[in-house]
Amino acid sequence: SGAAPAEADLKSLLDAAAKSEGAKIAGAARGMGMNRQRFFCFCGGEMRYVQDDDVEIAEKSCVTDPVIGVLLQGCVLDVRGTIAGDGKKIQLTLRPGFMNAAAPEAFDMKAPNVSKVEKIRAAGLQVRNEPIVPENTWTLAGISSHTDGGRREVLALLVRARSMEAK
């Protein structure tokens, strides 16, 4: 946490993401705030899926009522920047989160008159830390991994903070 990756390594990672060569940019958020001001933004959407079926048994008939679940996915940024030390470093109070979901996997309940139910496959990253980062330098602020279909996927949170002077 708080490590600054080499600019050349970061550039090659971003280039690979742009070409979809094993790396991808899963979400991005940016914003602006005053010194010590908390900033919040969300970039994303929601996914709806059939979470379950409520079975209602009436006289000699079985009727199902699907229960719809909602999953918010995307990137949320909750950060407060404070100029530190000589003014060339910025302390970030980070509380970002990220949630990404693959297409739901449908499976059969194997019950008469009951529809298929969908299973969510999601990966997320939440970070709670306060790194002091050099100004205008990409910094690794958090990392997480999960397995999807036998394939390991790593989620990395990179942050960059810049200060501006009011004119």
C-alpha positions in Angstrom: 0.0 0.0 0.0 1.3 3.4 -0.9 3.9 2.0 -3.4 4.5 4.1 -6.5 4.8 1.8 -9.6 7.3 2.7 -12.2 5.8 5.0 -14.8 7.0 2.7 -17.6 5.3 -0.3 -15.9 2.1 1.6 -15.5 2.2 2.8 -19.1 2.6 -0.8 -20.3 -0.3 -1.9 -18.1 -2.6 0.8 -19.4 -1.5 0.1 -23.0 -2.3 -3.6 -22.4 -5.7 -2.6 -21.0 -6.5 -0.5 -24.0 -5.7 -3.4 -26.3 -7.6 -5.9 -24.1 -4.5 -8.0 -23.6 -5.2 -9.6 -20.2 -5.6 -6.3 -18.4 -8.6 -4.0 -18.4 -9.7 -0.8 -16.9 -12.7 -1.9 -14.9 -13.8 1.5 -13.6 -12.6 5.1 -13.2 -13.6 8.1 -11.3 -12.2 11.5 -10.9 -13.1 14.7 -9.2 -11.9 17.9 -7.6 -12.1 19.3 -4.1 -10.6 21.9 -1.9 -7.8 21.1 0.7 -9.3 18.8 3.4 -12.7 18.7 1.6 -14.3 15.3 1.3 -15.2 14.4 -2.3 -17.7 11.7 -3.4 -18.7 10.4 -6.8 -20.2 7.2 -8.4 -19.7 5.9 -11.9 -21.7 2.8 -12.7 -25.1 1.3 -12.9 -27.2 -1.6 -11.7 -27.9 -5.2 -12.7 -31.2 -6.9 -12.1 -31.4 -10.7 -11.8 -33.9 -13.4 -10.7 -32.8 -14.1 -7.2 -35.5 -16.5 -6.1 -39.0 -17.7 -6.7 -41.8 -17.3 -4.2 -44.1 -20.4 -4.7 -47.7 -19.9 -4.0 -49.8 -23.0 -3.9 -53.5 -22.5 -4.8 -56.1 -25.1 -5.2 -54.5 -27.9 -7.3 -52.1 -25.4 -9.0 -48.6 -24.1 -8.3 -47.7 -20.5 -9.3 -44.3 -18.9 -8.9 -43.6 -15.2 -8.4 -40.0 -14.3 -9.2 -38.0 -12.3 -6.7 -35.8 -9.8 -8.5 -32.5 -8.8 -6.9 -30.5 -5.6 -7.7 -26.8 -5.3 -7.7 -25.1 -2.0 -7.9 -21.8 -2.2 -9.9 -19.2 0.3 -10.8 -16.7 2.5 -9.1 -17.3 4.8 -6.1 -14.8 7.3 -4.9 -14.9 8.8 -1.4 -11.7 10.7 -0.7 -10.3 13.6 1.2 -7.0 15.2 0.1 -4.9 17.1 2.5 -1.6 18.9 1.5 1.1 17.4 3.6 4.7 18.4 4.6 6.4 20.6 2.0 3.3 20.9 -0.2 4.6 18.3 -2.7 2.9 15.4 -1.0 -0.8 14.8 -0.5 -2.3 12.7 2.2 -5.4 10.9 0.9 -8.1 9.6 3.2 -9.4 6.9 0.9 -12.7 5.0 1.1 -13.2 3.9 -2.5 -15.1 0.8 -3.6 -15.5 -1.2 -6.8 -18.0 -3.9 -7.7 -18.0 -5.8 -11.0 -20.4 -8.6 -11.9 -20.2 -11.1 -14.8 -23.4 -12.2 -16.5 -25.5 -14.1 -14.0 -25.3 -17.9 -14.3 -28.8 -19.5 -14.5 -29.5 -22.8 -12.8 -32.6 -25.0 -12.7 -34.3 -25.6 -9.4 -35.5 -28.9 -10.7 -39.0 -28.3 -9.3 -42.2 -28.4 -11.3 -43.4 -25.0 -12.5 -40.4 -23.2 -11.0 -38.3 -21.0 -13.3 -34.5 -20.9 -13.4 -32.8 -18.8 -10.7 -29.7 -16.7 -11.5 -26.5 -16.8 -9.5 -24.4 -13.6 -9.3 -20.7 -13.9 -9.9 -19.2 -10.6 -8.6 -15.8 -9.3 -7.6 -15.2 -6.3 -5.5 -12.5 -4.1 -3.9 -12.8 -1.9 -0.9 -10.0 0.1 0.6 -9.7 2.0 3.8 -6.3 3.7 4.2 -4.5 7.0 4.3 -1.4 6.9 2.1 0.8 10.0 1.7 1.4 10.1 -2.1 3.8 12.2 -4.1 2.0 14.8 -6.1 1.1 13.8 -9.7 2.4 10.3 -9.3 0.3 7.1 -9.7 0.3 5.1 -6.5 -0.9 1.6 -5.7 -3.5 2.2 -2.9 -5.1 -1.3 -2.7 -5.2 -4.7 -4.2 -7.6 -7.7 -4.2 -8.0 -10.9 -6.1 -10.7 -13.5 -6.8 -11.3 -16.6 -9.0 -13.9 -16.6 -11.7 -14.3 -19.9 -13.7 -11.0 -21.2 -12.6 -9.2 -18.0 -13.7 -7.6 -15.8 -11.1 -8.3 -12.1 -11.5 -6.4 -9.3 -9.7 -8.1 -5.9 -9.0 -5.7 -3.0 -8.3 -6.6 0.5 -7.2 -4.3 3.1 -8.6 -4.7 6.7 -7.4 -3.1 10.0 -8.5 -3.5 13.3 -6.7 -2.6 16.7 -8.0 -2.7 20.1 -6.3 -3.8 23.3 -8.0 -3.3 26.9 -7.1 -6.1 29.3 -7.2 -5.5 32.3 -9.5 
